[in-house]
Amino acid sequence: MPYVSRDSAGKVVGLSDAPSDQAVESLPASHPDVLDFLFRDTGAERASARFLASDLAFIRVVEDLVALLVEKRAIAFTDLPAAAQDKLLDRRSLRSYLSGVSGVFEGGEGKII
């Protein structure tokens, strides 16, 4: 999880992969304050960035839902279109790789964000 440094108003002004004098608070990478810092822009661009961040988080929900449906045998993995199968396998492979690379990508309960 990244460590954040905040200004006097409590706004995140920096991220670090290790604690420091300025960055002692650790937050999940999916925390709204972290996402706000990463996608900070002005006006309509900010709303668009938040929508994109929401989409990225929702992708994980859909991925988990498909995995659950396959596990419960409600659908067969091979019932999915070939392109969807390829994307799901690529994501599973990437998540497996990232789980061993860095805790920065790790959310609560040891899950990859």
C-alpha positions in Angstrom: 0.0 0.0 0.0 1.3 3.5 -0.8 2.2 5.9 1.9 0.7 9.4 1.6 1.9 12.8 2.6 -0.7 15.5 3.2 -0.8 19.3 3.2 -2.1 21.4 6.1 -5.6 21.0 4.7 -5.4 17.2 4.7 -5.1 16.9 0.9 -2.8 14.2 -0.4 0.2 15.9 -2.0 2.5 12.9 -2.5 2.8 9.2 -2.6 5.7 6.9 -1.6 6.3 3.2 -1.6 8.0 3.4 1.8 7.3 5.5 4.9 9.1 8.7 5.5 9.0 11.7 7.8 6.4 13.3 5.5 4.6 10.1 4.5 3.6 8.0 7.5 0.0 7.2 6.6 -0.6 4.0 4.6 -3.7 3.8 2.4 -4.9 1.2 -0.1 -4.2 2.1 -3.7 -8.0 2.2 -4.3 -8.6 4.7 -1.5 -10.5 7.8 -2.8 -7.8 10.2 -1.5 -5.1 8.2 -3.5 -7.2 8.1 -6.6 -8.0 11.8 -6.3 -4.2 12.5 -6.1 -3.5 10.3 -9.1 -6.3 11.7 -11.3 -6.2 15.3 -10.0 -7.2 17.7 -12.8 -9.5 20.6 -13.1 -13.2 21.0 -13.8 -14.8 18.5 -16.1 -11.5 16.6 -16.4 -11.7 15.7 -12.7 -15.2 14.3 -13.1 -14.1 12.3 -16.1 -11.1 10.9 -14.2 -13.3 9.9 -11.2 -15.6 8.1 -13.7 -12.6 6.3 -15.2 -11.4 5.3 -11.7 -14.9 4.0 -11.0 -14.9 2.0 -14.2 -11.5 0.5 -13.3 -12.8 -0.6 -9.9 -16.0 -2.0 -11.5 -13.9 -4.1 -13.9 -12.7 -6.0 -10.8 -16.3 -6.6 -9.7 -17.2 -8.1 -13.1 -14.1 -10.2 -13.2 -15.0 -11.6 -9.7 -18.6 -12.2 -10.7 -17.5 -14.2 -13.8 -15.2 -16.3 -11.6 -18.0 -16.9 -9.1 -20.4 -18.0 -11.8 -17.8 -20.4 -13.3 -17.0 -21.7 -9.8 -20.7 -22.3 -9.1 -21.1 -23.9 -12.5 -23.8 -21.4 -13.5 -21.8 -20.9 -16.7 -18.8 -22.7 -18.3 -15.7 -20.7 -19.0 -15.8 -22.0 -22.5 -19.3 -20.5 -22.9 -17.7 -17.1 -23.0 -16.5 -15.7 -26.3 -12.9 -16.4 -27.1 -11.9 -12.7 -26.7 -13.5 -12.6 -23.2 -11.7 -15.8 -22.3 -8.3 -14.4 -23.4 -8.9 -11.1 -21.5 -9.8 -13.0 -18.3 -6.8 -15.3 -18.6 -4.5 -12.3 -19.2 -5.9 -10.5 -16.1 -5.5 -13.6 -14.0 -1.9 -14.0 -15.1 -1.2 -10.3 -14.5 -2.8 -10.4 -11.0 -0.8 -13.5 -10.2 2.4 -11.9 -11.3 1.7 -8.6 -9.5 0.8 -10.4 -6.2 4.4 -11.4 -5.9 6.0 -8.2 -7.1 4.9 -5.5 -4.7 2.6 -4.8 -1.8 1.8 -1.5 -3.5 -0.8 -3.3 -5.5 -2.2 -5.2 -2.6 -5.5 -4.3 -1.0 -7.1 -5.6 2.1 -7.3 -9.3 2.6 -4.3 -9.9 0.4 -6.3 -9.2 -2.8 -4.8 -7.5 -5.8 -6.5 -4.2 -6.7 
